C-alpha cells in the first residue's frame, strides 16, 4: 500500500525538518498549513518540490479538518501543529486549549469518521512535568505531572485524549514526550534562538551590544532537531500504540543551563564584550528549574541515539540567524 504521510504544522520548526528527513528517504509528504496565517520561510526550499503537497487547513475547524483527512486518507500522521511558545499561554489559555487539545480531537474524529486507522504520532513535551525536584530526577514515564503553565496543561490534555481514543476506539496512537530540541528554524522568541538572533544582529550592527534575556538558570537536556526528527520517525515506525515514550539526549554532555548555552554562544560571537541584561518582559510568572529525562525505554526499543553534539546545536542555530540577517529577512 502506498504510504501517505501527513505532517500537521509542516511550516513550523519540527514539521519542516521532518519533511526534509522524509524527502531525503524517498517519501512524498502531505502538509497542512493555515491559508492566511502560516509563515512559509521554513519551507521556502520546498515550495516548488512536486513531492510535497500543501493543503490549507486550520485544525481548530472540524469541517475543514474532516475534509482534508477524507481527501488524503493518510497512512501515517505526524502531528506537530500546535501553539508551542510558553509565555503567551498565560494570557491566552483558552486559545492554547483550542489548538493543542481541540485541534487534536478534530483530527482524531475526522480519522474515525473517514474509516481509516493510520499510525498517529502525538508529539508531547517534557514541559508537561513542570515542577520536578532534584530527588525525583531523572524523569520517567511514571513521574508525576505538575504543570507550571497553561501550555503544559494543554499538552497534557492532548496526550491524554490520544490515550482515550486508543483505549476507546483502538486507534493507533503513538505517544511521545520530548525534551528540549533546538537548531535552525526555531523561532527567536525561544531561549537559545533568541540569544543567537540577538548576537547575529549585534554582529551585523543592527542592535546595541547587549543580549536581553529572561530567567536563564533552568537546566535541560538538549537534542539537535535533526536527531529529534529521526527519533520521531522511529517512534511512528516502531513504538507500540497507547504506550508513552520519553525522547531526549540524556548524557551529561547534553545537559546544560540556559546560562551555559548563552555563554557558549557569546564565545562564538565575532563581537567581544557583549553584555547580558535581564528583560522583565521575558521573565515568566513561573519557571521549570530542571527537566532531565530517562529515555532508556525508547532507546532500547528503537536503537536511537543522538549524533550531534551540544556545541554543534548552538553553532547551527547561530549560523542560521546570521544567514537570515545577511539576507535582510529580519
DAVEN-V325758 format. One record per backbone hydrogen bond with DSSP energy under -1.0 kcal/mol. NH is the residue of the N-H (numbers start at 0). CO is the residue of the C=O. E is the energy in kcal/mol with one decimal. If there is no record, write none. Layout:
NH | CO | E
NH | CO | E
//
This chain:
5 | 75 | -2.8
6 | 29 | -2.7
7 | 77 | -2.0
9 | 31 | -1.1
11 | 8 | -1.7
15 | 11 | -2.0
16 | 12 | -1.2
17 | 13 | -2.4
18 | 14 | -2.1
19 | 15 | -1.9
20 | 16 | -2.2
21 | 17 | -2.5
22 | 18 | -2.5
23 | 19 | -2.4
24 | 20 | -1.2
25 | 22 | -1.7
26 | 21 | -2.6
28 | 50 | -2.4
29 | 4 | -2.9
30 | 52 | -2.8
31 | 6 | -2.1
32 | 54 | -2.4
37 | 33 | -1.7
42 | 39 | -1.3
45 | 42 | -2.1
48 | 45 | -1.9
51 | 48 | -1.9
52 | 28 | -2.5
54 | 30 | -2.9
56 | 32 | -3.2
60 | 57 | -2.4
64 | 60 | -2.2
65 | 61 | -2.3
66 | 62 | -2.0
67 | 63 | -2.0
68 | 64 | -2.1
69 | 65 | -2.2
70 | 66 | -1.9
71 | 67 | -2.6
72 | 68 | -2.8
74 | 3 | -2.3
75 | 3 | -1.6
76 | 118 | -2.8
77 | 5 | -3.1
78 | 120 | -1.9
79 | 7 | -1.2
88 | 85 | -2.0
89 | 86 | -1.0
91 | 87 | -1.6
95 | 91 | -1.9
96 | 92 | -1.7
97 | 93 | -2.4
98 | 94 | -2.4
99 | 95 | -2.5
100 | 96 | -1.2
101 | 96 | -2.7
102 | 97 | -1.1
104 | 100 | -2.2
105 | 101 | -2.7
106 | 102 | -1.8
107 | 103 | -2.6
108 | 104 | -3.0
109 | 105 | -2.1
110 | 106 | -2.1
111 | 107 | -2.2
112 | 108 | -2.7
113 | 109 | -1.6
115 | 110 | -1.7
118 | 74 | -1.7
119 | 171 | -3.1
120 | 76 | -3.1
121 | 173 | -3.0
122 | 78 | -1.1
123 | 121 | -1.1
123 | 175 | -2.8
125 | 177 | -2.4
127 | 124 | -1.7
128 | 125 | -1.9
130 | 145 | -2.1
131 | 129 | -1.1
135 | 132 | -2.2
136 | 133 | -1.5
138 | 291 | -3.1
142 | 139 | -1.5
145 | 128 | -1.7
152 | 148 | -1.6
153 | 149 | -2.3
154 | 150 | -1.9
155 | 151 | -2.2
156 | 152 | -2.4
157 | 153 | -2.0
158 | 154 | -2.5
159 | 155 | -2.8
160 | 156 | -2.3
161 | 157 | -1.5
162 | 158 | -1.7
163 | 159 | -2.2
164 | 160 | -2.3
165 | 161 | -1.8
166 | 162 | -2.6
167 | 163 | -3.3
168 | 164 | -1.9
169 | 165 | -1.3
170 | 164 | -1.3
172 | 170 | -2.0
173 | 119 | -3.1
174 | 242 | -1.1
175 | 121 | -2.0
176 | 244 | -2.3
177 | 123 | -1.6
178 | 246 | -2.4
181 | 222 | -2.4
185 | 182 | -1.4
189 | 186 | -1.6
193 | 189 | -2.1
194 | 190 | -2.3
195 | 191 | -2.5
196 | 192 | -2.8
197 | 193 | -2.3
198 | 194 | -2.4
199 | 195 | -2.6
200 | 196 | -2.1
201 | 197 | -2.4
202 | 198 | -2.7
203 | 199 | -1.5
204 | 201 | -1.6
205 | 200 | -3.3
209 | 207 | -2.6
210 | 274 | -3.1
212 | 276 | -2.4
218 | 288 | -3.2
219 | 255 | -2.7
221 | 253 | -2.6
222 | 179 | -1.8
224 | 181 | -2.4
227 | 223 | -2.1
228 | 224 | -2.5
229 | 225 | -1.2
230 | 226 | -1.8
231 | 227 | -2.5
232 | 228 | -2.1
233 | 229 | -2.1
234 | 230 | -2.3
235 | 231 | -2.2
236 | 232 | -2.1
237 | 233 | -2.9
238 | 234 | -2.0
241 | 172 | -3.2
242 | 239 | -1.6
244 | 174 | -1.8
246 | 176 | -2.2
253 | 250 | -2.4
254 | 251 | -1.3
255 | 219 | -2.0
257 | 217 | -1.6
258 | 215 | -2.1
260 | 256 | -1.9
261 | 257 | -2.5
262 | 258 | -2.6
263 | 259 | -2.0
264 | 260 | -2.3
265 | 261 | -2.7
266 | 262 | -1.6
274 | 208 | -2.5
276 | 210 | -2.6
278 | 212 | -3.2
281 | 278 | -2.4
282 | 279 | -1.4
290 | 218 | -1.8
293 | 138 | -3.4
298 | 294 | -2.5
299 | 295 | -2.9
300 | 296 | -1.3
301 | 297 | -2.4
302 | 298 | -2.8
312 | 308 | -1.7
313 | 309 | -1.9
314 | 310 | -2.8
315 | 311 | -2.8
316 | 312 | -1.8
317 | 313 | -2.6
318 | 314 | -2.6
319 | 315 | -1.8
320 | 316 | -1.8
321 | 317 | -2.3
322 | 318 | -2.2
323 | 319 | -1.9
324 | 320 | -2.4
325 | 321 | -2.3
326 | 322 | -1.9
327 | 324 | -1.6
328 | 323 | -2.5
//
